[in-house]
Amino acid sequence: MSNITPQNPQINRTIWKKAEDRERALAKAEGSAEVLNIVIYPKDKSKLKFIHNNIAIPIAYVKIIETKDTKECYEFPNHEVENESLESYKVECNAWAICRR
């Protein structure tokens, strides 16, 4: 599997970039950071959309950033958004605990 998925350009240039900046800042401040990026597709396969070469388009992305003192989780929709504040996409990390097994 590739680490590239079809991501809305606005998301990529704004809130996703802010999340990457945040993970770098935490890693620098605390010495290191573990980052988990999760790609979300619709549960209902009939709602999947594709680009060329039959590549499925995700509906959302989750970024989990964990350091020795900090754990932050964000969930971003994969469509144009009006609110570009990183804080508005922060979610409870407990919902993603299963991903950390």
C-alpha positions as CSV (number, residue, x, y, z in Angstrom):
1,M,0.0,0.0,0.0
2,S,1.2,3.5,-0.8
3,N,1.4,6.4,1.6
4,I,-0.4,8.6,-0.9
5,T,-4.2,9.0,-1.0
6,P,-6.4,11.5,-2.9
7,Q,-6.6,14.4,-0.5
8,N,-8.6,17.6,-1.1
9,P,-6.0,20.3,-2.0
10,Q,-7.5,22.8,0.4
11,I,-7.2,20.4,3.3
12,N,-3.6,19.5,2.3
13,R,-2.5,23.1,2.2
14,T,-4.3,24.2,5.3
15,I,-5.4,22.1,8.3
16,W,-3.3,19.0,7.3
17,K,-0.2,21.2,7.0
18,K,-1.0,22.8,10.4
19,A,-1.3,19.3,11.9
20,E,2.1,18.4,10.4
21,D,3.6,21.6,11.8
22,R,2.1,20.7,15.2
23,E,3.7,17.2,15.2
24,R,7.1,18.7,14.2
25,A,6.8,21.3,17.0
26,L,5.9,18.6,19.6
27,A,8.7,16.3,18.4
28,K,11.2,19.2,18.7
29,A,10.0,20.3,22.1
30,E,9.8,16.8,23.6
31,G,12.6,15.1,21.7
32,S,10.5,12.7,19.6
33,A,6.9,12.0,18.6
34,E,5.0,9.0,17.3
35,V,2.5,9.8,14.6
36,L,-0.2,7.5,13.3
37,N,-2.2,8.6,10.2
38,I,-5.4,6.8,9.5
39,V,-7.4,6.9,6.3
40,I,-11.2,6.5,6.6
41,Y,-13.4,5.2,3.8
42,P,-17.2,5.0,3.9
43,K,-18.6,1.8,5.5
44,D,-21.2,1.6,2.7
45,K,-19.1,0.5,-0.3
46,S,-21.8,1.9,-2.7
47,K,-20.8,5.4,-1.5
48,L,-17.2,5.0,-2.5
49,K,-15.9,7.4,-5.1
50,F,-12.9,6.8,-7.3
51,I,-10.3,8.7,-9.3
52,H,-8.4,7.3,-12.3
53,N,-6.9,3.8,-12.0
54,N,-9.8,2.9,-9.7
55,I,-8.2,4.6,-6.7
56,A,-10.8,5.1,-3.9
57,I,-11.1,8.5,-2.3
58,P,-11.1,8.6,1.5
59,I,-13.9,10.5,3.3
60,A,-11.7,11.5,6.2
61,Y,-8.3,11.3,7.8
62,V,-7.2,10.9,11.4
63,K,-3.9,12.0,12.8
64,I,-2.7,10.8,16.2
65,I,0.3,12.5,17.7
66,E,1.9,11.0,20.8
67,T,5.0,12.1,22.8
68,K,6.1,11.2,26.3
69,D,3.9,14.0,27.8
70,T,1.3,14.7,25.1
71,K,-1.4,12.8,23.1
72,E,-3.4,14.7,20.5
73,C,-5.9,13.4,18.0
74,Y,-7.5,15.1,15.0
75,E,-10.1,14.1,12.5
76,F,-10.3,15.9,9.2
77,P,-12.9,15.6,6.5
78,N,-11.6,15.1,2.9
79,H,-13.6,18.0,1.4
80,E,-13.5,21.8,1.3
81,V,-14.0,23.3,4.7
82,E,-14.7,26.8,5.9
83,N,-13.0,26.5,9.3
84,E,-9.2,26.1,9.0
85,S,-8.5,26.2,12.7
86,L,-6.6,23.1,13.8
87,E,-8.2,23.1,17.2
88,S,-11.7,22.7,15.6
89,Y,-10.7,19.2,14.4
90,K,-9.3,17.9,17.7
91,V,-11.2,14.8,18.9
92,E,-11.0,12.6,21.9
93,C,-8.2,10.1,21.5
94,N,-10.1,7.3,23.3
95,A,-12.1,6.6,20.2
96,W,-8.9,5.7,18.4
97,A,-7.3,3.7,21.2
98,I,-7.8,0.4,19.3
99,C,-5.4,1.7,16.7
100,R,-2.6,1.8,19.2
101,R,-2.5,-2.0,19.9
